[in-house]
């Protein structure tokens, strides 16, 4: 642009963009891989004119101009094509000649990403690096009074229970009378949280399922995976591996026609049914699968036409009150599988969580409560929902656990916590902290994408384009040209890797606490934090 | 680590026999406290078997308040041992007042109450008195139950035993004695933190540390059972779990170990009672201990038992001869108390075992968790 030309308010320079491409002319081979791989077309071939003034020594000859042309990379400054920092350009560059750099001081773009009056939507997570869970320390280390255990050699029992667990008195009475017992599943306390077939690519889904099957069948770890709202491939519904799957039903009921029709042909029962009322990353908002991702396969599984956006309503439309919605839905789902499958709701962490919990404590069919905190997240939503809506998981979970302790039902109704676990990579520490605050199990999604498939997203607003089907790693894309980049076998390997390393790390945490024979749910005396207010709020020790 | 010693005898014996055994194990406790539980009493108390006995320590004012309180409730003193030592207490032991064991006759209409109701009322009275004492510092109450005396004091067990002249008064000779020499670890010296702990005829003492204390405590407190409170020591929960198992759930003491240290899933799969044990493990999950502990306890009816956590990081040994058996945390204590026994018949319970000696004191009954349980339901 010439300096005397008019500019528009949204005319930006490279410096205004959060991610700026650094390109090295000397190293570049001009192969063009970077421009072809860029998922948002942020870079293009640039033809540059260069003027060189040649000034000879002495006064006899006058200086002259030399004009030349060279080719290189130009970064677009139109906000619609802003670089997302995924760095795929660098990954494909044979000479390491190009990479995006984040400029923390460049915030102008933030004010211009609502062109046409459309606020920014994106995929991914809450873009905040703070993590209370990371601040929690485990400080009740057994010393001489109680020898610490050897994490490598001792026998550990880490499994947990999902399902309505009767009180000892009820249980004995029920045995004596040969009555109906609520179904209970013994599972590994780290659950792969609901990410739908549709949100994830077929290769990613297959990889996760293979990893879970391997963990169960070969390593004896009863790991479970939630389907998210999007149904379940028909073959999986009719396979023996369904028992490792938690089927999720949400407000759009996508895929449930297929599931209901498959019930008579199911060889095994699913692990559980999760009724999604909300998710932590965008509380009060339904699921959102944008039209880009609704291809033939997804449309078939979900029972919808191709190429249309699929926004799930924010609530289940058939119900009007909490009593009705929770009781009726749980009852219906239980009945569908002959009361053999645990059914539990999943809600966004919120100041109303306690009301839901209190309702569930009086419902003998409720098999637990999954609470999803504001942090982390893998869904598609408005930027404002992701960044500013929601409730942190720690205090919400703690309040719910304490409420159960007050009524003596802390063993009866398992709490499953999610939201920001492992957001900075500290999966086992975050999970152990939540378990000791009262969670029976934890669920993770974002970590699974990052560790299991190499998702590039970060809390620095890197990538975050999961919603529009252009995931450069093929994790959340429905475009075969993209998802073939992801080898399902390798995803399965990584899932097994991170589960095994989690298993070792969790033992390295609980062994020094002297715990081995049962998961230390609610062992809050082991926890400390250097924030006095947080300590008081959570009822744990304040340590400095 | 605390030292534990217990005796069960067909004939009443002096509590000093257990204290002497503790003294042999002295290197394991720091003299910061001693606790005694006496059951199967002889002398006048034996003739008042149905009368609840209140045991505790009182100042003069405390005794007066106690009289008033018990009269208001319709309880009348029938026989009492009140001992106010003349001399100065041993170094480290505070001057307290009168050590008392008072047997009461029950008020009219008491026999019409159910056994559970009677028990609950006695526990509530003990808690009321404890609370009154905590407010004004004039009384400490350790037990209120028929045929039961509990004594607790800060100091070296032998010195305290001599100071209280436990050997001289034959009226406190007993058939079952639990004695603990305290090693003060995590908690400030508090008489209510001294073992043995007692509730409705169930007494127990424990060594080691209870790493799962907080979740267990929270669970017991939320059972809504009178007396599941206090918890100045992390070991008190063992007594209450034994009470919960036997009295609330109505299970045999052999199920106790299945509650505090359930078998692994693969072991349960091989067990004849697998359906029952799976249910018990799940529904009592919050009562699982993680040790390391040796638990010695005494039950209504006079059965004495010992069991261990699953890691078995704490020793424990049971041995004796016809008529008397000792339960000890160290073999040296047992050697001192019953030297003339057949040592080849001593038994050290391992990670699956519970040891029981009945009130007839004839034999050591060894139960493994892999055995079929007596019919529970």
Interface residues (C-beta under 8 A of the other chain):
Chain A: X140 X142 X145 X146 X147 X149 X154 X155 X157 X159 X161 X165 X166 X167 X168 X169 X170 X171 X172 X175 X176 X181 X184 X186 X405 X406 X407 X408 X410 X411 X513 X514 X515 X516 X517 X518 X520 X521 X522 X523 X524 X525
Chain B: X1 X185 X186 X208 X209 X211 X212 X213 X214 X215 X218 X219 X222 X223 X224 X244 X248 X249 X250 X261 X262 X264 X265 X275 X276 X279 X280 X282 X283 X284 X285 X286 X288 X289 X290 X291 X292 X310 X311 X313 X376 X377
